[in-house]
Amino acid sequence: MLSLAWWWVLLIAPLPLLIRFASKPLQTKRETALYVPFYSSLASPEKKGDHSVRFRLPDLNLSLLILIWVSLLIAAARPIWLGESVALPVSGRDLMMAVDISGSMEEHDFAYGGNRLTRLQAVKAVAGEFIERRQGDRVGLILFGTQAYVQTPLTFDLKTVRHFLEEAVIGLAGQNTSIGDAIGLSVKRLRERPAQSRLLILLTDGSNTSGLVSPQEASRLAAKEDIRIHTIGVGAEARVGGLFNFFSQRGRPLDEKSLKEIADATGGRYFRARDLDELGEIYALIDELEPTEVGDDFYRPLTELYYWPLILMGLLITVLYWRRRAA
């Protein structure tokens, strides 16, 4: 629905007329003019035609000035387009996502549409959609390899979180895996948030090979702070390859035992994703375990339209300028 946010601005529409009538004309000294009754007969036909054009010129210029004034008023009244009412989710969770970007995430063991994807590409595709479904939650992103760092702090801007996840590069934080440091950094970010709303989703394809804090110590600290951790182990266990159809282990072995202990210690769950379908099912299940609740509050998204009348006003000013130059 089209609406004017500041409709009262239109009340000043007659202002130019009021200024015109209220202002006094300049008093000039009258001088005697020379009257030539036969002047019109001296003008050539070309001059006569040109005179008729100049006679109509002020009328068009006045119309342009009126349109410029109207366009300015409409822009100042702030036209907006109000969309349909949307229910506001009220789950209010503070959800951190810790994603492994170590060297082993470059393994191409996820298939999609006949193509082979790296583990990180698969995570980006599925976790990105999961992030945008968390309307009403604050979501943050931690990337970890040899070191762990906060890529995005907790925010309601889910599109930005997904954008930074898609921009993640394998090996940017080192080739090793510091699961304990990632959990410890998440605890640091979540401990100040309200209780019963703290949640961490940890995704990795290996075992803890680096870091200052062990996963067990970090998980105990998380449990003490009432932070629930869901852990996800990604990557195929083996693949068929070569002429002899032998099985080979991909990447560093996944420490499923530690991931289960982390989840159990904090009241979360451990999930195993061997392919893209399983990974999608896991995030759908987490949505069920941690649902976003819809409340009684609604909002109507609005789109600002003030720049359209401003563009029109600019075009009209340009036309008026060139007409005056040509006059």
Secondary structure, 3 states (H helix, E strand, C coil): CEEECCHHHHHHCCHHHHHHHHCCCCCCCCCCCCCCCCHHHHCCHHHHHHHHHHHHHHHHHHHHHHHHHHHHHHHHCCEEEECCCEEEECCCCEEEEEEECCHHHHCCCEEECCEEECHHHHHHHHHHHHHHCCCCCEEEEEEECCCEEEEEEEECCHHHHHHHHHCCCCCCCCCCCCHHHHHHHHHHHHCCCCCCCEEEEEEECCCCCCCCCCHHHHHHHHHHCCCEEEEEEECCCEEEECCCCEEEECCCCCCHHHHHHHHHHHCCCEEEECCHHHHHHHHHHHHHHCCCCEEEEEECCEEECCHHHHHHHHHHHHHHHHHHHHC
